Amino acid sequence: MDFSDSYTGKLRAAMGSTPLISVGVRVLVENGDGKFLLIKRSDDGSWGLPGGAMELDESLMDTVHREAFEEANVTLRSVTPFALSSNPARERHTYPNGDIAQFVSLIAHGYSDGDDVKSNDGEATNFRFSTEHDIDWASFVPSEVPVFGLWRRFCETGQFQVV
């Protein structure tokens, strides 16, 4: 889907660069080797996780699956939502064009069945699977850094995290 046809694109066309609250998802995709999928964003060149905004007539879980497929051609299995993030200090993002969004993000973990990782929507320019310890945090989307700690806490406690 082209950005101008998306719900967020239509809001932007009507509201201009006014800061928006955006409901969406982040997806922690794990492969069979225990490594996580990282994508290089086409808009600012930073590394991060698949994710994006929910569309009208779509559930958050539908969004998890759609974003993993659109951004990385990944079909997910065994999807587990493990956190909800809405902290304005972390969830405010300024895009390269100056648009500002504050996110409310469902964060989910899923396994990839070794799909042919590639971009289906042009939002990612490169991909790699990495352990958490091998990530260059200086080049990572700042609001997505806490996802790994939230996942560790969920694995240890089984408690859904709200931050």
C-alpha positions as CSV (number, residue, x, y, z in Angstrom):
1,M,0.0,0.0,0.0
2,D,1.3,3.4,-0.9
3,F,1.7,5.8,2.1
4,S,-0.9,8.3,0.7
5,D,-3.5,5.5,0.6
6,S,-2.8,4.4,4.2
7,Y,-4.9,5.7,7.2
8,T,-1.9,7.6,8.5
9,G,-1.2,9.1,5.0
10,K,-4.8,10.3,4.8
11,L,-4.5,11.8,8.3
12,R,-1.3,13.6,7.3
13,A,-2.9,15.0,4.2
14,A,-5.7,16.4,6.3
15,M,-3.7,17.5,9.3
16,G,-0.3,18.5,7.8
17,S,2.6,18.2,10.2
18,T,0.6,18.4,13.4
19,P,1.8,15.8,15.9
20,L,-0.3,12.7,15.7
21,I,-1.0,9.8,18.1
22,S,-0.5,6.6,16.1
23,V,-1.5,3.1,17.2
24,G,0.7,0.4,15.8
25,V,3.0,-2.5,16.4
26,R,6.6,-3.6,16.7
27,V,7.6,-7.1,15.9
28,L,10.5,-9.0,17.4
29,V,11.0,-11.8,14.7
30,E,13.2,-14.7,15.9
31,N,14.6,-17.3,13.6
32,G,15.5,-21.0,14.4
33,D,19.0,-19.9,15.5
34,G,17.7,-17.6,18.3
35,K,18.6,-14.5,16.3
36,F,16.4,-11.5,15.8
37,L,15.5,-9.8,12.5
38,L,16.8,-6.3,12.1
39,I,15.8,-4.0,9.2
40,K,17.6,-1.0,7.9
41,R,15.0,1.8,7.4
42,S,14.8,3.5,4.1
43,D,13.8,6.9,5.5
44,D,16.7,7.6,7.8
45,G,19.1,4.7,7.4
46,S,18.8,3.5,11.1
47,W,18.4,-0.1,12.1
48,G,15.3,-1.3,13.8
49,L,12.5,-3.8,14.0
50,P,9.6,-4.4,11.6
51,G,6.5,-2.5,12.6
52,G,4.1,0.2,11.7
53,A,0.7,1.7,12.1
54,M,-2.6,-0.1,12.3
55,E,-5.1,0.5,9.4
56,L,-8.8,0.9,9.6
57,D,-10.7,-2.4,9.8
58,E,-7.6,-4.2,11.1
59,S,-6.8,-5.6,14.5
60,L,-3.5,-5.2,16.2
61,M,-2.7,-8.8,15.6
62,D,-3.5,-8.4,11.9
63,T,-1.1,-5.4,11.9
64,V,1.6,-7.6,13.4
65,H,1.3,-10.1,10.6
66,R,0.9,-7.5,7.8
67,E,3.9,-5.4,8.9
68,A,6.2,-8.4,9.2
69,F,5.2,-9.5,5.7
70,E,5.2,-6.0,4.1
71,E,8.5,-4.9,5.5
72,A,10.5,-8.2,5.5
73,N,8.4,-10.8,3.6
74,V,8.2,-12.8,6.8
75,T,5.3,-15.1,7.6
76,L,5.0,-15.4,11.4
77,R,4.1,-18.4,13.6
78,S,3.6,-18.7,17.3
79,V,3.0,-15.0,17.8
80,T,3.0,-13.7,21.4
81,P,2.1,-10.1,22.4
82,F,4.3,-9.3,25.3
83,A,4.2,-5.5,25.9
84,L,2.4,-2.3,25.3
85,S,4.5,0.9,25.1
86,S,3.1,4.4,25.2
87,N,5.6,6.4,27.2
88,P,5.8,9.8,25.5
89,A,9.5,10.2,26.4
90,R,10.3,7.1,24.3
91,E,7.4,6.9,21.9
92,R,7.7,10.3,20.2
93,H,9.4,10.2,16.8
94,T,10.3,12.9,14.4
95,Y,10.5,11.7,10.8
96,P,13.1,13.1,8.3
97,N,10.4,15.3,6.8
98,G,9.6,16.9,10.2
99,D,6.3,15.0,10.9
100,I,6.0,14.0,14.5
101,A,4.1,11.0,15.9
102,Q,3.6,9.7,19.4
103,F,3.1,5.9,19.3
104,V,1.1,3.5,21.2
105,S,2.7,0.2,20.2
106,L,1.7,-3.4,20.8
107,I,5.0,-5.3,20.9
108,A,4.9,-8.9,19.8
109,H,7.3,-11.8,19.3
110,G,7.0,-14.3,16.5
111,Y,9.0,-17.0,14.8
112,S,10.1,-16.9,11.2
113,D,10.0,-20.1,9.2
114,G,13.1,-19.1,7.2
115,D,11.3,-17.0,4.7
116,D,13.1,-15.2,1.9
117,V,13.7,-11.9,3.7
118,K,13.2,-8.9,1.4
119,S,11.2,-5.7,1.3
120,N,7.7,-5.8,-0.1
121,D,6.9,-2.2,0.5
122,G,10.3,-0.3,0.1
123,E,10.5,0.7,3.8
124,A,13.6,-1.4,4.4
125,T,16.8,-1.5,2.4
126,N,18.8,-4.2,4.2
127,F,18.2,-7.1,6.6
128,R,20.1,-9.2,9.0
129,F,19.5,-11.6,11.8
130,S,21.5,-10.8,14.9
131,T,21.8,-11.6,18.6
132,E,20.9,-8.9,21.0
133,H,24.6,-8.6,22.0
134,D,25.8,-8.0,18.5
135,I,23.5,-5.0,17.8
136,D,25.2,-1.6,17.2
137,W,22.9,0.4,19.5
138,A,24.2,3.7,18.2
139,S,22.6,3.0,14.8
140,F,19.4,1.6,16.2
141,V,16.0,3.4,16.4
142,P,16.1,4.7,20.0
143,S,12.4,4.0,20.8
144,E,13.0,0.3,19.8
145,V,16.0,-0.4,22.1
146,P,13.8,-1.2,25.1
147,V,12.0,-4.0,23.2
148,F,14.8,-6.5,24.0
149,G,14.7,-5.9,27.7
150,L,10.9,-6.1,27.7
151,W,11.2,-9.5,25.9
152,R,13.7,-10.8,28.5
153,R,11.4,-9.7,31.3
154,F,8.5,-11.4,29.7
155,C,10.4,-14.6,29.2
156,E,11.5,-14.5,32.9
157,T,8.2,-13.6,34.4
158,G,5.5,-14.4,31.9
159,Q,4.0,-11.0,32.7
160,F,2.7,-8.7,30.0
161,Q,4.6,-5.5,30.3
162,V,3.0,-2.0,30.1
163,V,5.4,0.9,29.8
